[in-house]
Amino acid sequence: MSDRFISVEGIAKRYPGAGGLTTAVFENLWLSMDRGEFACVIGHSGCGKTTVLNILAGLDEPSEGTVIVDGQAIEGTSLDRAVIFQSHALLPWRTVLGNVAYAVTSKWRSWDRTKVKAHAQKFIDLVGLTGSEHKRPSELSGGMKQRVGIARALSITPKIML
């Protein structure tokens, strides 16, 4: 029995070019995934990998076509979809704990500070950053920053991780 979770239906992405022409990054992309499946988007530089992920995340819109996740068309960002950015995208004025806790608070606004901290700490521990909770991003290696991003993404228990 299929548990279709993601359906990418004929999406294209085009950008305006010179003389009223458009430049297509990709066209006619179709994809379906069942719940629990794992996939990789691979290709050469500039082929549209990041653009596809941004569309799935709701950070960008396709020029045509539809993306359906869990039965609903994507229309903007959602805390049901987490993104681990290549550039880390950490808040430089916040600590490791502060960066993860910020995401947790965004998802569960009614939680008190103690519950937020305990939940965030669980994911900091999971990615092996115990003891680095009070460090700022400028004090971390690139790999450690990436793990903060992973902890932040996992901490909101998303339906999809990109």
PAFI-389017 format. One record per atom (N, C-alpha, C): y, x, z. Coordinates in steps of 0.001 Angstrom, whole numbers, padded with zeros to 6 digits, always signed. Layout:
YXZ...
//
This chain:
-001181+000841+000000+000000+000000+000000+001249+000891+000000+002185+000579-000855+003412+001353-000978+004431+000914+000071+005104+001888+000618+006182+001622+001573+007453+002234+000995+007866+001718-000182+009020+002252-000913+010228+002293-000005+010797+003473+000116+011919+003654+001023+013201+004029+000291+013078+004909-000691+014231+005329-001487+013954+005017-002947+014903+004362-003590+014832+004117-005030+016140+004580-005660+016041+005553-006531+017181+006023-007319+016953+005456-008709+017849+004582-009127+017620+003801-010339+018658+004112-011410+018312+005040-012291+019132+005333-013455+020519+005851-013163+020640+006713-012149+021992+007187-011827+022438+008292-012786+023732+008349-012955+024386+009394-013739+025642+009806-012993+026070+011028-013242+027346+011485-012695+028113+012184-013804+029307+011663-014053+030181+012222-015082+031558+012472-014482+032200+013504-014978+033562+013833-014561+034475+013791-015775+035718+013377-015575+036662+013359-016696+036902+014773-017218+036999+014877-018524+037265+016168-019148+038514+016099-020004+038731+017129-020755+039910+017220-021619+039831+016201-022751+040975+015684-023133+041050+014776-024270+040357+013443-024054+040233+013019-022801+039612+011731-022528+038091+011750-022584+037500+012905-022836+036042+013024-022856+035522+013175-021431+034238+012951-021259+033633+013149-019947+032568+014228-020032+032348+014879-018909+031293+015878-018798+030219+015307-017891+029000+015232-018400+027884+014708-017614+027239+015842-016826+027104+015639-015526+026368+016584-014686+024883+016294-014841+024527+015015-014785+023165+014558-015066+023251+013100-015485+022209+012639-016160+022156+011248-016611+020739+010713-016452+020660+009402-016269+019385+008687-016277+018364+009267-015290+018797+009473-014051+017913+010010-013018+017230+008857-012291+015924+008907-012277+015104+007902-011597+014214+008621-010588+014075+008039-009413+013254+008636-008371+012873+007547-007386+011654+007610-006904+011289+006716-005805+010459+007509-004804+010680+007199-003547+009953+007858-002468+009523+006818-001449+008349+007030-000928+007856+006177+000139+008310+006745+001483+008300+005906+002487+008666+006332+003843+007766+007505+004255+008375+008530+004830+007617+009678+005314+007389+010776+004289+007733+010540+003036+007558+011577+002019+008636+012643+002148+008323+013803+001635+009215+014961+001660+009379+015432+000230+010587+015740-000177+010825+016202-001545+011865+017306-001543+011813+018131-002565+012803+019190-002776+013488+018949-004107+014779+019185-004145+015534+019127-005387+015793+020575-005779+015245+020977-006930+015400+022361-007363+016005+022408-008757+016640+023511-009063+017224+023702-010386+018235+024824-010360+018707+025179-011543+019659+026282-011659+021037+025874-011128+021863+026860-010927+023213+026637-010421+023987+025708-011351+024615+024698-010766+025450+023789-011543+024728+022629-012192+023437+022456-011898+022691+021381-012566+022834+020028-011874+023462+019988-010687+023713+018715-010029+022922+018459-008765+022243+019469-008232+021440+019280-007015+022288+018765-005854+023386+019439-005588+024267+019041-004486+024884+017683-004759+025217+017408-005998+025792+016108-006357+024801+014988-006077+023533+015186-006420+022502+014177-006127+022410+013952-004623+022373+015030-003844+022289+014893-002388+023524+014198-001824+024696+014524-002355+025922+013857-001896+025898+012369-002215+025334+011991-003347+025208+010571-003693+024232+009889-002740+023097+010534-002457+022132+009965-001508+022743+009820-000115+023615+010751+000254+024261+010703+001572+025388+009687+001633+025845+009220+000474+026978+008301+000441+028313+009018+000450+028305+010328+000241+029535+011117+000204+030181+011095-001180+029425+010672-002184+029904+010574-003560+029259+009336-004172+029817+008863-005264+029269+007684-005939+028769+008075-007318+027672+007466-007766+027230+007730-009131+028177+007065-010126+028265+007629-011314+029064+007011-012376+028396+005740-012864+027079+005727-012792+026324+004509-013091+024995+004577-012361+024343+003440-012252+023066+003366-011563+023234+002986-010101+022106+002896-009426+022075+002426-008043+021136+003280-007215+021488+003461-005956+020603+004101-004988+020352+003091-003881+019080+002822-003627+018686+001859-002598+017871+002597-001543+018278+002451-000294+017568+003056+000824+017202+001953+001799+015927+001858+002085+015427+000870+003041+015907-000539+002688+015887-000837+001384+016221-002181+000921+017694-002467+000724+018573-001488+000975+020011-001730+000835+020652-000680-000063+021535-001138-000939+022275-000220-001802+023201+000638-000949+023280+001910-001280+024166+002823-000558+025600+002553-000975+026422+002303+000015+027853+002085-000209+028620+002852+000853+028695+004147+000707+029399+004978+001675+028452+005643+002650+029038+006353+003594+028250+007114+004557+027636+006195+005608+026635+006722+006301+025952+005970+007346+025283+006955+008296+025224+006616+009557+024522+007449+010526+023010+007341+010378+022552+006514+009444+021127+006464+009115+020727+007601+008187+021728+008300+007629+021474+009419+006715+022179+010653+007267+021404+011670+007607+021982+012907+008144+021966+013986+007070+022988+014811+007092+023112+015902+006127+023174+017224+006883+022370+018177+006436+022466+019543+006941+023182+020323+005847+024418+020671+006113+025257+021300+005100+024951+022787+004957+025015+023274+003732+024805+024695+003463+025859+025537+004179+027069+025014+004272+028174+025753+004897+028308+025457+006394+027310+024850+006976+027214+024527+008407+028083+023346+008839+029344+023298+008418+030255+022189+008741+030324+021901+010241+030369+022944+011039+030502+022773+012487+031974+022675+012860+032243+021997+013957+033605+021894+014474+033887+023182+015252+034779+024046+014753+034941+025382+015343+035478+025392+016770+036163+024341+017183+036724+024291+018536+035728+023729+019547+034572+023280+019073+033545+022753+019976+032423+023770+020152+031758+023681+021282+030604+024538+021553+029387+023989+020823+028274+024715+020942+027003+024230+020388+026718+022839+020953+026775+022719+022278+026536+021426+022920+027548+020390+022447+028795+020780+022344+029840+019858+021906+029634+019356+020490+029176+020224+019582+028921+019812+018206+027784+018799+018129+026716+019051+018862+025579+018120+018840+025948+016834+019573+026609+016956+020714+027005+015773+021493+027968+014883+020717+028812+015472+019893+029747+014686+019077+028987+013727+018158+027929+014227+017537+027110+013372+016674+026418+012279+017488+025877+012659+018641+025182+011690+019499+026140+010581+019921+027343+010941+020327+028348+009957+020742+028755+009052+019580+028789+009608+018376+029122+008797+017197+028080+007717+016956+026826+008034+017242+025740+007071+017007+025604+006079+018168+025691+006570+019381+025486+005723+020562+026745+005742+021423+027729+004987+021043+029042+004988+021695+028995+004507+023148+028014+003704+023494+027962+003151+024853+027286+004088+025857+026701+005175+025391+026023+006087+026306+027030+006825+027181+026655+007041+028451+027525+007824+029326+027336+009321+029045+028234+010096+029585+028274+011539+029317+026959+012232+029683+026343+011834+030789+025096+012453+031240+023972+012204+030247+023869+010978+029764+022821+010636+028805+023042+011361+027475+024289+011433+027030+024616+012140+025785+024225+013610+025906+024610+014232+027021+024324+015654+027221+022820+015915+027248+022064+015086+027949+020613+015267+028035+019956+015109+026665+020416+014120+025901+019861+013891+024561+020192+015070+023646+021434+015522+023666+021843+016665+022842+021065+017917+023235+020897+018129+024526+020189+019316+025012+018752+019352+024504+018116+018196+024428+016738+018122+023940+016631+018723+022531+017600+018461+021685+017559+018944+020309+018035+020392+020201+018915+020805+021085+019307+022216+021148+018092+023057+021540+017334+022574+022516+016109+023258+022926+015095+023287+021781+014978+022181+021077+014012+022054+019982+014225+023113+018903+015484+023441+018612+015774+024426+017559+015913+025852+018105+015575+026039+019372+015548+027383+019942+016898+027961+020319+017847+027113+020665+019180+027600+021040+019481+027434+022529+018440+027257+023334+018628+027180+024781+019328+028455+025250+020377+028290+026038+021153+029426+026507+022408+029681+025676+022512+029009+024536+023694+029175+023670+024585+027939+023668+024321+027016+024576+025035+025735+024593+026549+025873+024666+027039+026897+025343+028483+027014+025576+029164+028003+024631+028429+028440+023613+029024+029326+022607+029693+028492+021520+030767+029033+020989+031459+028401+019861+030858+028942+018560+031024+028217+017454+030449+028664+016183+030812+030104+015811+032007+030555+016156+032424+031925+015820+031588+032987+016532+030869+032580+017573+030033+033510+018337+028578+033488+017884+028269+032710+016853+026887+032529+016413+026630+033216+015079+025385+033618+014868+024979+034142+013562+024863+032976+012580+024748+033291+011308+024588+032246+010300+023352+031391+010545+022255+032028+010935+021027+031286+011218+021163+030370+012419+021877+030843+013427+022107+030012+014612+022982+028815+014261+024007+029035+013439+024858+027924+013000+024028+026888+012251+023114+027362+011414+022264+026437+010665+021406+025618+011625+020907+026251+012677+020094+025525+013660+020911+024505+014440+022186+024794+014683+023058+023792+015312+023166+022582+014387+023345+022829+013098+023411+021734+012127+022134+020913+012099+020996+021588+012213+019710+020884+012243+019597+020053+013517+019973+020634+014657+019939+019892+015929+020845+018675+015859+022028+018863+015308+022984+017753+015174+022390+016643+014308+021781+017018+013194+021196+016022+012295+020025+015291+012951+019141+016028+013582+017981+015409+014231+018379+014520+015403+019451+014887+016099+019837+014185+017324+020222+012729+017102+020595+012373+015887+020981+010978+015631+019813+010159+015074+018618+010737+015106+017393+010080+014627+017625+009322+013313+018000+010053+012265+018305+009392+010993+017051+008892+010296+017239+007928+009420+016142+007470+008571+015851+008500+007484+016900+009214+007062+016788+010225+006008+017531+011474+006449+016926+012624+006185+017613+013886+006419+017743+014601+005085+018983+014934+004749+019276+015603+003481+019783+017009+003754
//
